[in-house]
Amino acid sequence: MINKRLLVKNLLAHNDENSFYDKKRFISIGEKEGKAKFLKHVCALANSNPINNSFIVIGVEDEDNKIVGVDFFDDSKIQNLVNAYLDNPPIISYENIPFPHLPEGKVVGLVTIRSNGKVCALRKNIWKYYGGAVFFREGSISLPKAFDIELKDINSEAVATIELHARNNIELTLDAVINFMNNRHADLTSDYKVFKEQFVVCWAGNKKKVNNKNYYSRVDIELINEQVKLFYSALDEITITYDDDSFSTLEFVQLGLGSQQKYFPLEEMVITFSDNGKYTINSKLVFEPPQYDKKTLHHVLNINNSLLQKLEKKIKLNQTEEKDLTHLPATYLICYLNGFEEAKEQMELARPLLKLANKRVYGSLKESLRILRKVRYN
């Protein structure tokens, strides 16, 4: 098994960006330009490495390789995005890698790209790139090339060496379990489970029992062997179940208008461990969005838009408006899920305003955008 934290360190130490490795300060696949650039790099790395893995490390300063981290990104539907826009799409995964010095909730993103051995190309137009375009890596740059160019293997030995140096060991595993339970989450209920005598899953959260069922909030779940954060949320609640072969979570989100809040199941994740040292992660969206009267939602949308205008003009909010502001992310989300397309644009506009005006509401906005992203990609 590969310790993904060691893998990131080895990639950063391997000179600079090249034909099998790229690094980014952040990615923004919620926007058309950011999505297009991400797909371009995925396409180029897949074509430049037809028989081995390629990587994109996210949350690193370009100039000095300083690890600054990004927000936890649990986009389990990222493969759907790649499949929708690329012909001969590679197999792609996005993993959240914790580093001890990063603030809570911050991780390094690791995108692993595995070519299917065929030429990967854009399937349709996006941003300024045309459908049919083929990209390759030249050093640290992704460039368009002729479609009939031959795929060549030039990196297998280098990638194999880097992955070999990132293999896990007992000391790293034990240290990570002790650190997770005794240091990082000393104030939370924490536990661990060993699967197939090889895999160690640790989880922590505030535990409560409702109708004989355990729920967790402020949840952090890690696959310790590979140093991968499987789930993190400061707001949502989840249930956790497991047996000898699998570990499952069911995530709930709280939604509603005003004080009429309810919990709705969002996504089920099941990790299945095999005797051959491998595991699979399958997620299924089980979300059924609440439906409301269109007239009521139109009124809510106008109130939210008015609040954003006041924040933009730096007009002080009254007590009622401050209360409405706390519900703004969730009510915008409800509006979007009920057919008000402009609500998504308004949520993006709210990002910089709420980041300055109210950190707590800004956190709620990021959670709402995460839910929206899951629903759209599904």
VEXDREN-2710 file (C-alpha; in Angstrom, 1 decimal):
% VEXDREN-2710
k/r/px/py/pz
1/MET/0.0/0.0/0.0
2/ILE/1.2/3.5/-0.8
3/ASN/1.3/6.2/1.8
4/LYS/-0.2/9.1/-0.1
5/ARG/1.5/11.7/2.2
6/LEU/4.9/10.2/1.3
7/LEU/3.9/10.1/-2.3
8/VAL/3.1/13.8/-2.3
9/LYS/6.4/14.6/-0.6
10/ASN/8.3/12.4/-3.2
11/LEU/6.5/14.1/-6.1
12/LEU/7.4/17.6/-4.7
13/ALA/11.0/16.5/-4.3
14/HIS/11.2/15.2/-7.8
15/ASN/12.6/18.3/-9.5
16/ASP/9.7/20.4/-10.8
17/GLU/6.5/19.8/-12.8
18/ASN/7.0/17.4/-15.7
19/SER/5.2/15.1/-18.1
20/PHE/3.8/12.9/-15.3
21/TYR/3.2/15.4/-12.5
22/ASP/1.7/18.9/-12.2
23/LYS/1.0/21.1/-9.1
24/LYS/-1.6/23.7/-8.5
25/ARG/-2.3/26.3/-5.8
26/PHE/-6.0/25.4/-6.2
27/ILE/-8.5/24.3/-8.8
28/SER/-12.0/25.7/-9.4
29/ILE/-14.0/23.2/-11.4
30/GLY/-17.2/25.0/-10.4
31/GLU/-16.4/27.6/-13.0
32/LYS/-16.2/27.1/-16.8
33/GLU/-12.7/28.3/-17.1
34/GLY/-11.4/26.3/-14.2
35/LYS/-13.2/23.2/-15.3
36/ALA/-11.7/23.6/-18.9
37/LYS/-8.1/24.0/-17.6
38/PHE/-8.5/21.0/-15.3
39/LEU/-9.8/18.8/-18.1
40/LYS/-6.9/20.0/-20.4
41/HIS/-4.3/19.0/-17.8
42/VAL/-6.0/15.6/-17.2
43/CYS/-6.1/15.0/-21.0
44/ALA/-2.4/16.0/-21.4
45/LEU/-1.2/13.9/-18.5
46/ALA/-3.1/10.8/-19.6
47/ASN/-1.7/11.1/-23.2
48/SER/1.8/11.6/-21.9
49/ASN/1.7/8.5/-19.7
50/PRO/-0.2/5.8/-21.5
51/ILE/0.8/2.9/-19.1
52/ASN/1.5/4.4/-15.7
53/ASN/0.0/6.9/-13.2
54/SER/0.1/10.7/-13.5
55/PHE/-0.5/13.1/-10.7
56/ILE/-1.8/16.6/-10.0
57/VAL/-0.9/17.9/-6.5
58/ILE/-3.3/20.7/-5.3
59/GLY/-2.6/23.1/-2.4
60/VAL/1.1/23.8/-3.1
61/GLU/2.7/27.2/-3.9
62/ASP/4.2/27.1/-7.3
63/GLU/7.4/29.0/-6.6
64/ASP/8.8/27.3/-3.5
65/ASN/6.7/24.1/-3.1
66/LYS/5.3/25.3/0.2
67/ILE/2.4/23.1/1.3
68/VAL/-0.5/25.5/2.1
69/GLY/-3.4/23.2/1.6
70/VAL/-7.0/23.6/0.3
71/ASP/-10.4/22.9/1.6
72/PHE/-11.5/19.2/1.9
73/PHE/-13.0/18.3/-1.4
74/ASP/-15.2/15.2/-1.4
75/ASP/-16.2/15.2/-5.0
76/SER/-16.9/11.5/-5.6
77/LYS/-18.5/12.4/-9.0
78/ILE/-15.3/13.8/-10.5
79/GLN/-15.1/10.7/-12.8
80/ASN/-18.5/11.7/-14.2
81/LEU/-17.1/15.1/-15.1
82/VAL/-14.2/13.6/-16.9
83/ASN/-16.4/11.0/-18.7
84/ALA/-18.7/13.7/-19.9
85/TYR/-16.1/15.9/-21.5
86/LEU/-13.3/13.5/-22.7
87/ASP/-13.2/10.8/-25.3
88/ASN/-11.2/7.7/-24.1
89/PRO/-11.3/9.2/-20.5
90/PRO/-8.7/8.0/-18.0
91/ILE/-9.6/6.6/-14.7
92/ILE/-9.3/9.4/-12.2
93/SER/-9.5/9.8/-8.4
94/TYR/-9.3/12.8/-6.1
95/GLU/-8.0/12.1/-2.6
96/ASN/-7.6/14.4/0.4
97/ILE/-4.2/14.0/2.1
98/PRO/-3.8/15.4/5.7
99/PHE/-0.6/17.1/6.7
100/PRO/0.1/17.7/10.4
101/HIS/1.0/21.4/10.1
102/LEU/-2.2/22.4/8.1
103/PRO/-5.2/23.9/9.9
104/GLU/-8.3/21.8/10.7
105/GLY/-10.2/21.0/7.5
106/LYS/-7.3/21.8/5.2
107/VAL/-5.6/19.1/3.2
108/VAL/-3.5/18.5/0.1
109/GLY/-5.5/17.3/-2.9
110/LEU/-4.0/14.5/-4.9
111/VAL/-5.5/13.7/-8.3
112/THR/-4.3/10.3/-9.7
113/ILE/-4.8/9.8/-13.5
114/ARG/-4.6/6.4/-15.2
115/SER/-4.8/6.3/-19.0
116/ASN/-6.8/3.6/-20.7
117/GLY/-3.9/3.3/-23.3
118/LYS/-5.8/5.2/-26.0
119/VAL/-5.5/8.9/-27.2
120/CYS/-7.6/11.1/-24.9
121/ALA/-9.3/14.1/-26.5
122/LEU/-11.9/16.7/-25.6
123/ARG/-15.4/15.5/-26.6
124/LYS/-17.0/18.9/-26.9
125/ASN/-16.3/22.6/-26.7
126/ILE/-15.6/24.1/-23.3
127/TRP/-14.4/27.6/-22.6
128/LYS/-11.8/28.4/-25.4
129/TYR/-11.0/24.8/-26.2
130/TYR/-12.6/23.1/-29.1
131/GLY/-14.1/19.6/-29.2
132/GLY/-11.6/17.1/-30.7
133/ALA/-8.6/18.9/-29.2
134/VAL/-5.8/16.6/-28.0
135/PHE/-3.3/17.7/-25.4
136/PHE/0.2/16.4/-24.4
137/ARG/2.7/17.5/-21.8
138/GLU/5.9/19.2/-22.8
139/GLY/7.8/19.6/-19.6
140/SER/5.5/21.5/-17.2
141/ILE/3.1/22.8/-20.0
142/SER/0.0/21.1/-21.4
143/LEU/-0.1/21.8/-25.2
144/PRO/-2.4/20.9/-28.1
145/LYS/-1.0/18.3/-30.5
146/ALA/-2.1/16.6/-33.7
147/PHE/-4.7/13.9/-33.1
148/ASP/-2.8/11.1/-34.8
149/ILE/0.4/11.5/-32.6
150/GLU/1.8/8.2/-31.2
151/LEU/1.5/7.5/-27.5
152/LYS/4.9/6.8/-25.9
153/ASP/5.9/5.4/-22.5
154/ILE/8.8/7.5/-21.2
155/ASN/8.0/7.7/-17.4
156/SER/7.3/4.2/-16.1
157/GLU/10.6/3.8/-14.4
158/ALA/10.5/7.2/-12.7
159/VAL/6.9/6.8/-11.5
160/ALA/7.6/3.2/-10.2
161/THR/10.6/4.5/-8.2
162/ILE/8.6/7.3/-6.6
163/GLU/5.7/5.0/-5.7
164/LEU/8.2/2.4/-4.3
165/HIS/9.6/5.1/-2.0
166/ALA/6.1/5.9/-0.8
167/ARG/5.3/2.4/0.5
168/ASN/3.8/2.3/4.0
169/ASN/5.2/0.6/7.1
170/ILE/4.1/-0.4/10.6
171/GLU/5.7/2.6/12.3
172/LEU/4.0/5.1/10.1
173/THR/0.6/3.4/10.6
174/LEU/0.9/3.2/14.4
175/ASP/2.1/6.8/14.7
176/ALA/-0.8/8.0/12.5
177/VAL/-3.4/6.1/14.6
178/ILE/-2.1/7.4/17.9
179/ASN/-1.9/10.9/16.6
180/PHE/-5.4/10.8/15.2
181/MET/-7.0/9.5/18.4
182/ASN/-4.9/11.1/21.1
183/ASN/-3.8/14.4/19.6
184/ARG/-5.8/15.7/16.7
185/HIS/-9.2/14.6/18.1
186/ALA/-8.7/14.4/21.9
187/ASP/-12.0/16.3/22.4
188/LEU/-14.1/14.0/20.3
189/THR/-15.3/10.4/20.5
190/SER/-12.9/8.4/18.4
191/ASP/-12.5/4.8/17.3
192/TYR/-10.8/2.6/14.8
193/LYS/-11.3/-0.7/13.0
194/VAL/-8.9/-3.1/11.3
195/PHE/-10.1/-4.7/8.1
196/LYS/-8.6/-7.8/6.5
197/GLU/-5.5/-7.6/8.9
198/GLN/-4.2/-4.8/6.6
199/PHE/-6.4/-1.7/6.5
200/VAL/-7.0/0.7/9.5
201/VAL/-9.9/3.1/9.4
202/CYS/-10.1/5.8/12.2
203/TRP/-13.0/8.0/12.8
204/ALA/-13.9/10.8/15.2
205/GLY/-16.9/13.0/15.9
206/ASN/-19.5/14.2/18.4
207/LYS/-21.6/11.2/19.1
208/LYS/-25.3/11.3/20.0
209/LYS/-28.0/8.6/20.1
210/VAL/-31.5/9.2/18.6
211/ASN/-34.0/6.3/18.6
212/ASN/-31.3/3.8/19.4
213/LYS/-29.2/5.0/16.4
214/ASN/-25.8/6.6/16.7
215/TYR/-25.2/9.9/14.8
216/TYR/-21.9/11.8/14.5
217/SER/-21.2/15.4/13.8
218/ARG/-17.9/17.2/13.3
219/VAL/-16.8/14.1/11.6
220/ASP/-13.3/13.1/10.4
221/ILE/-12.7/9.7/8.8
222/GLU/-9.3/8.5/7.6
223/LEU/-7.9/5.4/5.9
224/ILE/-4.7/5.5/7.9
225/ASN/-2.6/3.1/5.8
226/GLU/-2.7/5.4/2.9
227/GLN/-3.0/8.7/4.8
228/VAL/-6.2/9.6/3.0
229/LYS/-9.0/11.6/4.5
230/LEU/-12.2/9.9/3.4
231/PHE/-14.7/12.3/5.0
232/TYR/-14.7/15.6/6.8
233/SER/-17.4/18.0/7.8
234/ALA/-17.8/20.6/10.5
235/LEU/-21.6/20.8/9.9
236/ASP/-23.3/17.6/8.6
237/GLU/-24.3/14.5/10.5
238/ILE/-23.6/11.0/9.5
239/THR/-24.3/7.4/10.6
240/ILE/-21.5/4.8/10.5
241/THR/-21.9/1.1/10.2
242/TYR/-19.3/-1.7/9.5
243/ASP/-18.8/-5.4/9.4
244/ASP/-15.7/-7.6/8.8
245/ASP/-15.6/-6.6/5.1
246/SER/-16.9/-3.1/4.7
247/PHE/-17.2/0.3/6.3
248/SER/-20.3/2.5/5.4
249/THR/-21.4/6.0/6.0
250/LEU/-24.7/7.7/5.3
251/GLU/-24.5/11.5/5.2
252/PHE/-27.4/13.7/6.2
253/VAL/-27.9/17.4/5.4
254/GLN/-30.1/19.9/7.2
255/LEU/-32.3/21.9/5.0
256/GLY/-35.5/24.0/5.2
257/LEU/-37.0/27.5/5.2
258/GLY/-36.5/29.5/8.3
259/SER/-36.9/27.4/11.5
260/GLN/-38.6/24.5/9.6
261/GLN/-35.4/22.5/9.3
262/LYS/-35.2/18.8/8.5
263/TYR/-32.5/16.2/7.9
264/PHE/-32.4/14.7/4.5
265/PRO/-30.1/11.7/3.5
266/LEU/-27.6/12.9/1.0
267/GLU/-25.0/10.3/0.0
268/GLU/-24.1/6.7/1.0
269/MET/-20.4/5.7/0.8
270/VAL/-19.3/2.0/1.1
271/ILE/-15.7/1.0/1.3
272/THR/-15.3/-2.8/0.6
273/PHE/-12.0/-4.4/1.6
274/SER/-10.7/-7.6/-0.1
275/ASP/-8.3/-10.3/1.0
276/ASN/-5.9/-9.5/-1.8
277/GLY/-4.9/-6.2/-0.3
278/LYS/-7.2/-4.0/-2.4
279/TYR/-10.3/-2.0/-1.6
280/THR/-13.1/-0.2/-3.5
281/ILE/-15.0/2.9/-2.6
282/ASN/-18.6/3.2/-4.0
283/SER/-20.8/6.2/-3.4
284/LYS/-24.5/6.6/-4.2
285/LEU/-26.5/9.8/-4.1
286/VAL/-29.7/9.1/-2.2
287/PHE/-30.8/12.8/-2.0
288/GLU/-34.4/13.8/-2.7
289/PRO/-34.6/17.6/-2.5
290/PRO/-37.4/19.2/-0.6
291/GLN/-40.0/20.9/-2.9
292/TYR/-41.6/24.2/-2.0
293/ASP/-44.2/26.6/-3.5
294/LYS/-42.5/28.6/-6.3
295/LYS/-44.1/31.9/-5.1
296/THR/-42.6/31.4/-1.6
297/LEU/-39.2/30.6/-3.1
298/HIS/-39.3/33.6/-5.4
299/HIS/-39.9/35.8/-2.3
300/VAL/-37.0/34.0/-0.5
301/LEU/-34.7/34.6/-3.5
302/ASN/-35.4/38.3/-3.5
303/ILE/-34.7/38.6/0.2
304/ASN/-31.3/36.8/-0.3
305/ASN/-30.4/39.0/-3.3
306/SER/-31.2/42.1/-1.2
307/LEU/-29.0/40.9/1.6
308/LEU/-26.1/40.4/-0.8
309/GLN/-26.6/43.9/-2.2
310/LYS/-26.4/45.4/1.3
311/LEU/-23.3/43.4/2.1
312/GLU/-21.7/44.7/-1.2
313/LYS/-22.6/48.3/-0.3
314/LYS/-21.4/47.7/3.3
315/ILE/-24.8/48.6/4.7
316/LYS/-25.3/47.4/8.3
317/LEU/-27.9/44.6/8.6
318/ASN/-30.7/44.8/11.2
319/GLN/-31.4/41.9/13.6
320/THR/-33.9/40.2/11.3
321/GLU/-31.6/40.5/8.4
322/GLU/-28.7/39.0/10.3
323/LYS/-31.0/36.0/11.1
324/ASP/-32.0/35.7/7.4
325/LEU/-28.3/35.8/6.5
326/THR/-27.6/32.7/8.5
327/HIS/-30.1/30.8/6.4
328/LEU/-29.0/32.3/3.1
329/PRO/-26.7/29.4/1.9
330/ALA/-29.3/26.7/2.6
331/THR/-32.2/28.7/1.1
332/TYR/-30.2/29.6/-2.0
333/LEU/-29.6/25.8/-2.4
334/ILE/-33.3/25.0/-2.0
335/CYS/-34.1/27.6/-4.6
336/TYR/-31.6/26.1/-7.1
337/LEU/-32.9/22.6/-6.4
338/ASN/-36.4/23.8/-7.1
339/GLY/-35.5/25.2/-10.5
340/PHE/-34.2/28.7/-9.8
341/GLU/-31.0/28.5/-11.9
342/GLU/-29.8/32.0/-10.9
343/ALA/-29.4/30.9/-7.3
344/LYS/-26.2/29.1/-8.1
345/GLU/-24.7/32.3/-9.6
346/GLN/-25.7/34.2/-6.6
347/MET/-24.0/31.7/-4.3
348/GLU/-20.8/32.2/-6.2
349/LEU/-21.2/36.0/-5.9
350/ALA/-21.8/35.6/-2.2
351/ARG/-18.4/33.8/-1.6
352/PRO/-16.1/36.9/-1.3
353/LEU/-18.8/38.9/0.5
354/LEU/-19.5/36.3/3.2
355/LYS/-15.8/35.5/3.6
356/LEU/-15.4/39.1/4.9
357/ALA/-18.7/39.6/6.6
358/ASN/-19.4/36.4/8.4
359/LYS/-17.0/33.4/8.6
360/ARG/-19.7/31.0/10.0
361/VAL/-22.2/31.7/7.2
362/TYR/-19.3/31.5/4.7
363/GLY/-18.6/27.9/6.0
364/SER/-22.3/27.1/5.5
365/LEU/-22.1/28.4/2.0
366/LYS/-19.1/26.2/1.2
367/GLU/-21.1/23.2/2.5
368/SER/-24.1/24.2/0.3
369/LEU/-22.0/24.5/-2.8
370/ARG/-20.5/21.1/-2.0
371/ILE/-24.0/19.6/-2.0
372/LEU/-24.9/21.4/-5.1
373/ARG/-21.8/20.1/-6.9
374/LYS/-22.6/16.5/-5.9
375/VAL/-26.2/16.8/-7.2
376/ARG/-25.1/18.4/-10.5
377/TYR/-22.4/15.8/-11.3
378/ASN/-24.7/13.0/-10.4
END
